[in-house]
Protein backbone atom coordinates (compact mmCIF):
# COMPACT_ATOMS: atom_id res chain seq x y z
CA UNK A 1 0.00 0.00 0.00
CA UNK A 2 2.87 2.35 0.78
CA UNK A 3 4.41 1.69 -2.64
CA UNK A 4 1.21 2.70 -4.41
CA UNK A 5 0.92 5.90 -2.39
CA UNK A 6 4.57 6.74 -3.13
CA UNK A 7 4.08 6.17 -6.87
CA UNK A 8 0.96 8.32 -6.90
CA UNK A 9 2.78 11.15 -5.16
CA UNK A 10 5.60 11.00 -7.71
CA UNK A 11 3.11 10.89 -10.60
CA UNK A 12 1.19 13.97 -9.44
CA UNK A 13 4.37 15.91 -8.68
CA UNK A 14 5.66 15.29 -12.19
CA UNK A 15 2.32 15.81 -13.93
CA UNK A 16 1.76 19.15 -12.23
CA UNK A 17 5.17 20.49 -13.35
CA UNK A 18 5.16 19.26 -16.95
CA UNK A 19 2.60 21.75 -18.22
CA UNK A 20 3.85 24.94 -16.54
CA UNK A 21 5.36 26.36 -19.72
CA UNK A 22 4.43 23.68 -22.22
CA UNK A 23 5.67 23.86 -25.78
CA UNK A 24 4.62 27.44 -26.41
CA UNK A 25 6.58 29.29 -29.12
CA UNK A 26 7.43 32.40 -27.16
CA UNK A 27 10.12 35.02 -27.71
CA UNK A 28 9.99 37.47 -24.82
CA UNK A 29 10.74 41.15 -25.43
CA UNK A 30 14.07 42.51 -24.26
CA UNK A 31 14.61 45.11 -21.55
CA UNK A 32 17.73 46.96 -20.40
CA UNK A 33 17.03 46.24 -16.72
CA UNK A 34 15.12 43.36 -15.16
CA UNK A 35 14.46 42.38 -11.56
CA UNK A 36 14.64 38.79 -10.41
CA UNK A 37 11.18 37.60 -9.35
CA UNK A 38 10.06 34.68 -7.25
CA UNK A 39 9.00 31.55 -9.18
CA UNK A 40 5.56 31.83 -10.74
CA UNK A 41 2.62 30.24 -8.94
CA UNK A 42 0.49 31.09 -11.97
CA UNK A 43 1.77 31.93 -15.44
CA UNK A 44 -0.06 33.29 -18.46
CA UNK A 45 1.53 33.32 -21.90
CA UNK A 46 0.41 34.78 -25.22
CA UNK A 47 2.21 33.17 -28.16
CA UNK A 48 3.01 34.51 -31.62
CA UNK A 49 -0.47 33.63 -32.93
CA UNK A 50 -2.24 35.36 -30.03
CA UNK A 51 -3.21 32.06 -28.38
CA UNK A 52 -3.50 32.41 -24.58
CA UNK A 53 -2.03 29.76 -22.28
CA UNK A 54 -2.62 29.59 -18.52
CA UNK A 55 -0.29 27.18 -16.70
CA UNK A 56 0.19 25.21 -19.91
CA UNK A 57 -3.49 24.88 -20.83
CA UNK A 58 -4.96 26.77 -23.78
CA UNK A 59 -7.70 29.19 -22.67
CA UNK A 60 -9.49 32.22 -24.06
CA UNK A 61 -8.88 35.73 -22.75
CA UNK A 62 -12.54 35.97 -21.74
CA UNK A 63 -12.35 32.98 -19.37
CA UNK A 64 -8.97 33.93 -17.88
CA UNK A 65 -10.37 36.08 -15.06
CA UNK A 66 -12.67 33.27 -13.89
CA UNK A 67 -9.71 30.85 -13.81
CA UNK A 68 -7.42 33.16 -11.81
CA UNK A 69 -10.02 34.60 -9.41
CA UNK A 70 -10.29 31.42 -7.22
CA UNK A 71 -6.48 31.38 -6.93
CA UNK A 72 -6.52 35.01 -5.74
CA UNK A 73 -9.20 34.18 -3.15
CA UNK A 74 -6.86 31.52 -1.69
CA UNK A 75 -3.74 33.71 -1.88
CA UNK A 76 -4.31 37.50 -1.74
CA UNK A 77 -0.64 38.13 -2.60
CA UNK A 78 -0.76 36.03 -5.79
CA UNK A 79 1.40 37.46 -8.57
CA UNK A 80 0.61 36.20 -12.07
CA UNK A 81 3.60 36.13 -14.42
CA UNK A 82 2.47 37.32 -17.86
CA UNK A 83 4.67 36.61 -20.90
CA UNK A 84 3.80 38.09 -24.28
CA UNK A 85 5.49 37.27 -27.58
CA UNK A 86 7.64 40.21 -28.64
CA UNK A 87 5.95 40.65 -32.05
CA UNK A 88 2.40 41.12 -30.74
CA UNK A 89 0.71 44.51 -30.92
CA UNK A 90 -0.99 46.20 -27.97
CA UNK A 91 -4.54 45.38 -29.06
CA UNK A 92 -3.63 41.68 -29.30
CA UNK A 93 -2.40 41.24 -25.71
CA UNK A 94 -4.26 43.95 -23.75
CA UNK A 95 -7.42 41.79 -23.28
CA UNK A 96 -5.20 39.30 -21.43
CA UNK A 97 -3.69 41.99 -19.18
CA UNK A 98 -7.17 43.38 -18.48
CA UNK A 99 -8.50 39.89 -17.61
CA UNK A 100 -5.66 39.26 -15.14
CA UNK A 101 -6.21 42.71 -13.64
CA UNK A 102 -9.95 42.04 -13.34
CA UNK A 103 -9.23 38.87 -11.34
CA UNK A 104 -7.53 40.96 -8.64
CA UNK A 105 -4.09 39.39 -9.04
CA UNK A 106 -0.84 41.31 -9.19
CA UNK A 107 0.72 41.32 -12.64
CA UNK A 108 4.40 40.62 -13.26
CA UNK A 109 5.40 41.18 -16.89
CA UNK A 110 8.33 38.98 -17.87
CA UNK A 111 11.03 39.57 -20.45
CA UNK A 112 14.60 38.79 -21.44
CA UNK A 113 17.67 40.93 -20.70
CA UNK A 114 18.95 42.88 -23.68
CA UNK A 115 22.47 42.09 -24.83
N, C-alpha and C positions, 0 to 999 in steps of 0.2 A: 504494500500500500504506500509506503514511503517513497519507493522508486517512482511510482506513477505520479505522486504529488510533485516530486522533484522534476520530472520530465515536463509536467504541465507548466511549472513555474518557468523553466528555461524556454519553453515554446512561447509563452505569452511575453516574456521579456524580449525575445528576439523579434516576434511579430509586431510588437508595438514600436520598435525602433527602425524596422525596415522601411516604413512608408513616411518617415519624417520629411525627407526631401524628394524621394522618388526619383524618377528619371526625367525630370523637367528640364527642358532646354532653356537655361537661364544665364544671361550675361548681365551681371549687375553693373550699374553705372559707377564710374570712378569718382573719388573725392580726394581733395588734397589732405584733409585731416579726418580721421575716424576715431571714435572711442570704442574700446573693447566693452562689449555687453555680456551680460550673463547668458547662459544657454537658453534657447527659446523653449518655452513651455507650449507655445502655440505659434505656428508659422503659417503665413499666407504668402503665396507666390503667384505672380502673373507672368506667364511665359510670352514668348515672341508673338504668338497668335492671339493673345488676349484671353487665354483660358486661365481660369482662377483655380488654384489648388490650395486646400486647407489641410495641413498635416498629411500631405500626400494623396488626398482624395479630391477628385475633381468636383467642384461645386460652382454654383452661379453666384454672381455678386449680390443678387437679391436675397439669397438664403444665408449669406455669410453672417449677418448680424444675429440671426436666430441660432446659429451654430455656436458663436462665440459668447453670447449672452449668458448661458448657463455656466460657462467656465469663469466668467467675471463674477457671478454670484457666489461661487465657491472661493474665489481668490480675488479680492478687491484690488490687489496690486499687480494683477496680471498684465504683462507687457506682450503684445503681439508683434512678432518680427515680420515686417512686410518687405518682400523683395519684388522688385519690378524689373522686367527686362529693359535694358538701356535704350532700345529703339522705340519704345512705346510713347505715344503722345499723351498729353495730360487728360484729354477726354476719354482715353481708353482705360486709364487706371484709377481715375478719381472716384468712380462708383465704388471701387473696392476700399479705398481709404475712407470714404464716407460711411460705408457699411461697418467697418471696424470701429470707427468713431461712434457710430450710433449704438454699438453694443456696450459702450462704456469702458472699453479696454484702453490702455495706454498703447500708443503706436511707436514702434521703433523701426525706422527705415534703415535697411541694410544696403551696403555697397562694398566696393573693392577699393583699396588704396591706389591712387594714381602713381605711376612710375616716376 
